[in-house]
Amino acid sequence: MKTLLRFILAPVLSIALVMVMAFAPAASAQQYGVRAGDRLEIQVVEDESLNRAVTVLPGGSITFPYAGNMNVGGQSATTIANRISQSLAGIMASPPTVFVNVVPIEPVPTAEEVEEAVINIYIMGEAAQPGAKAVLPGTTFLQALSQAGGLTPFAATKRIQLRRASMPGQVITVNYSAIMRGATMNLDPVLAEGDVIIVPERSLFE
């Protein structure tokens, strides 16, 4: 009888172990606490017009329609999805189904990593940690500011400059304040080798 039970249970236990191993990475991803610079891909099943990708700003906040400014730093994808669903419940017949996928910001490579794997950019002015930065290809404007610790209280947030090494003499002005208010997340350009971000000091009446 015992031999028969072992014969029956062995395959069942093997299948269960495989299922646990398969779902473990997904569970781990859901428990990851987001941080500044991470990108959140948000999907609202009941209303596709609300689907969007947002970058977690320095300080850990995002802006989402009908939810306003949300502090999500350190929270899991599941927690953020539930909060957005609750915020949207007031404009829908029932709380909608919300999915959040986190695309983590890549860590700054160490000195031991291959030099060709990074690009060099420069952040000047009223950033918390200005200076030369080695970042991975694909790093965006907001992610770079996050890696520089965000902005100081004296930053002129409405007129941050991006000077492209590939476009000498041309200046792209970024209204960081507007992004913080949720006006737009479209102006978050991907940086290239030699790009310079200049954060001016705000004037007396700014």
Steps between C-alpha positions, in 0.01 A plus 500: 500500500780739595680418176183578304457835678859596425446402138189724478631797698844528339375640164255731677772646721730542201235697310430716805872577537527601135199732538648666809831556319320643198296749700780605738654760264158655434429526871841655560435759228168592662676559834769730355480849651513762224751782515572827324579448134299178464247489217146383573289359217140542616205323335134561586300216344166684501633822339795475260524879475650499849779260405842665519860471610628739766840554659531515878629850571769593753327479836306191394185651348298446183195676359200307364159622376236521775758383754708817493849504645578168667800417716590144395860476617571161657159358408438182300330481161200333663461777758525771234245322279256474791541869585434606141197270482356657816559850363316413177209328677320832543470557124410141406220263589743288700871501582680428171760233438844662499833340415836663573823373348822641647802554277775567756763764437830333429768547768801715417768260374803437720858572397549130429238501225592551139550867412314462171185415698459856631464853368630812668266791573538812709261663745573857608341754732228445758496120508553327832804314364629682190796386297600242241283188497561161336158363408371214290384559142127563499506713817246783473511862614287434810691187591828692485362765736389222732851355501628847585280503811234732358504880517590747773240743641668776298450339158316688226276203424319663206810552285740210535724477195611197301795569271554224248856415402362406158332841455758769590345835584147364540329495839195292598309659789315258729223618736555262790223669702247418227607135504457492878145634458426225248473734202714273285736208523583506129804725533733249660767463233750217498849633567805448282876516546617847603156649576494774763211578735513849651275582796499881543453672834154651532462875512345692788143491363496146357 
